[in-house]
Amino acid sequence: MNQEVVIEAKKLSLTFETNDGPVHALKDVDLTINRGDFVSFIGPSGCGKTTFLRVMADLEQPTGGDISVNGMTPEEARLKRAYGYVFQAAGLYPWRTIGGNIRLPLEIMGYSKAEQAERVKEVLELVHLDGFAKKFPWQLSGGMQQRASIARALSFDADLMLMDEPFGALDEIVRDHLNEQLLELWAETNKTICFVTHSIPEAVYLSTKIVVMSPRPGRVTDVIESTLPRERPLDIRESQEFLDIAHRVREGLRAGHGDG
């Protein structure tokens, strides 16, 4: 089967110049992500996971190598609105309703009022927030605010979702629930998702492919193709297959530390 490539990085490097000398955030990263993949990036703090996401989004410029997004440069992909970005904090404007927050990118992109209303309704249903369009962010729990943030990223129907630790600040019960919902959403929309996390169970539970990164300079130490079925009830986390993949991730993180 000829799979369509969404992200392709070749020898990608990024060095930040600082007053204390250069910081090598990414070094010689090679990675291919295909349409419909759910790819998690995991590694210690400062290993370049978020930097890599930001390079895809054209928020940082690489200093070496190449990267393409949907066959374009990251800048072209950004101008064509080829991706939605979900940050660690929900980043909702407190003076706008939930519906108003979700409408914002659609307003900027010049969608008609009728289409804005239709899309807001659709994405609120997708993230199980129907009926909350007129509420304000402060009236919603942290988990609901993150779902609203995901709805905003989905509103203009980009094929690619970039998610930077969106559930990192939430408690475990809420996080489990949102992990389940995110898998449902992915199954329903067939989007390509790049997801940064610090949590091994979260990476293994969500992904078709897990990219293990080493401490600075951020390199890819292992790419693990998941053998888990696409249908994943939460209790799959107690299966031997799940534990074996988690063990391999842990070993990859350890190995990365060893040769850093």
N, C-alpha and C positions, 0 to 999 in steps of 0.2 A: 504494500500500500504506500502510495507516494504522499507523504505527509507535508502539509504546508508549513513552512518555517515562519514563525512570527518574530522571534528575537534571534539574532546571530551575533555572537561576540567572538572576535579573533584577536588573540594576544592583547586584550584590552588592559590598559594600565592607566592609573591616575595618580599623580603626585601633587600634593598640595605644598606650595612654598610657604613656610612660616618663619617667624623671627628666629625660631630655634633650629632652623634648617628644614630640609625637605621631609615631608611625611608621605610615605608610600602607601596610599590607601588601597589600591588595587594593582596587582602585578600579573601580567600574562594570562588573563582569564579567557579561556575558550569555553563557549557554551552555546548550545542550540536548544531553543524552546519551540515546540510545534503547536499548531492551532489546537485548542481544547485541552492543553496540558494544564495541570494545577501544580505549579512548581514552588516549593518552599525553600527559602534561603536560611540556613542556620549556621551559627558560629558564635564565638565569644564577642563581647562588646568591642567595638572598634575594629572589627575585621573587614569592614567595607560592604556589609550587606545592604545597608541603607544607601550608601554611596552608589552601589551598582544600580539600585532602583532609580536613584536620582539621575544617573547617566542615561538610563532608558527614557526617562521623562524629559530629558534636555534641561534639567536643573543644575547639572554639573557637566563640565566638558572634559572628556578623556585627554590625557597627554600622550597616549600611544595606542596603537592598534586600531581596530575598527569595530563598529557596532551598527547593526541595522535593525529597524523596528518596522515590521510589515513591508520589508524591502526598501524602506526609505531611511534617510538619516533621522536621528531622534528629533532634530529641529523640524523637518518636514512632517514627521508623525505628530508632533505637538500642534503645528499649525493646522493639520487636518483633523485635530481632535480624535486621534486614533486610540486614546486610552483614557480611562478614569483613574484618579489617584485618591486613595484613602489613607489619611495620615494617622499617626498614633493617637492624637486627640481628635475628637469629632470635628472641631473647628466650625461649629455652627454659629451664625450671627445671632446674638441674643435678642436683637430687636426685630428679627424676622420670624414669622411662624415657621413650622416645619415645612409646610408647603412652599412658603416663600424662599426658604433656604434651598430646597430642591429645584425650584424654578430658576434660581440665579444663573447657572450656566446656560440655561435655555434662553433666558432674557438676553444674555450677552451674545449668544449665537443667533439671535434674531428670529426665534420660532414664534409663530402666531400665538395669540392668547389661547385660542381653542386647543392648539396642539400642546401648549404648555400644560394646560389643565388635564388633558388626556394622559400625557406622560407622567405627570405627578401622581395621578390616580393609579396608573399601571405599576410604577415602581414602589409606591407605598404598599400595594397588595403583595408585590414580590417579597418585600422584607417584613411582611406581617405587621404593618403599621396602618392599615386602613382605618380611617376614622380619626387619625391624629394630625391631619393637615393643618388644622386651625390652632393647634396647641403651640406653645413656645418651648424652646429647648429646655428652659429651667423646669418645665412641668414634666419632663421625661427622665427616666433613670439613665445611668451611664450606658447601659447596654442598648437601650432604645435610641439614645443619641447616636451611638455608633451605627446602628441600623439605618438611621436617617442619613448619616454621612455616606453609607454605602449606597443608599437610594439616590443620593445626589450624584455620586460617581456613575451610577447606572443610567441616569436620566436621559443622556444624549446617545445612549446605545452604542458606546465604543466596544470594539471586540476584545480589548485588552484591559484588564484591571490590575493596577499596581497597588499593593496593600502593604503598608509599613507598620507592622506590629499593631494592627487595629484593635486587638483584644488584650493587649499587654497589661493595661491598667485595671482590668475587670477581675472580679473574684471568680474562683474556679467554676462554680455552678453556672453562673451567667455565661462564662467563656465556653463551657461545654455545650450549652444550649445554642450559642451563636455559631459554634463550629458546625453543629448539626444543620443549622439553618443555611450556613454558607455552602455546605455541600449540596443541599437541596437546590439552592439558587444556581449553583454552578451546573448541576444536572439539567435544570430548566432552561438556562440561557446559553449553555455551551460556550461560555467565554473562556479566554485564556487568562489564567490568574497567576501573577507572581506575588508571593506572600513572604514577608520577612517575619521571623519569629525567633524567640530565645528558647522556646519550649519544644523538647524532643517529642513528647506525646502529641502535641498539636501538629507538628510537622509531619509525623508519621500518619496521623489520623486523616489529615486533609489531602495529602499530596499524591500525585501520580509519579512525581520525581522530586527527590530531595537533594539539594545542592549544599554540601558541607564545605564551609570555608575556614581557612586558618587565620590565626592572629596576624596582625600587620607584618609584612605587606599582605593584603588580602588575596589569597589564592584559592582556587577550587581544589580541595583535597580528595573529594569523592562525589560522584553523582550516582544516586541510588534510585533505580527504577522500582517503583512499588509493585509488589505482586498481589496486593489486596484487591478485592473486587470493588467496583465503583459504588455499589450499594454498601454503606458502612454504618450499621447501627453502633451506638457508643460502646456497647459491650465487646465489640471486635478488639477493643484495646486490651482485653484479657486473653486474647488468642495467642498461641505460640508464634504464629506467623508475624503478628504485630510486634511481639517482644523481640523476635529475631531481627526485624528491620530496625527497631529502636536500638538494639545492641550494636548493629553495624554503624548507625549514626554516631553513637557514643564513642565507638572505636575510632571513627573518622575524626571526631573532634579531638580525641586524645593524640592521635597520630599527628594532626596538624600542629598541636602544641609542641610535640617532640622535635619537629624539624624546623620550628620557627626561628 
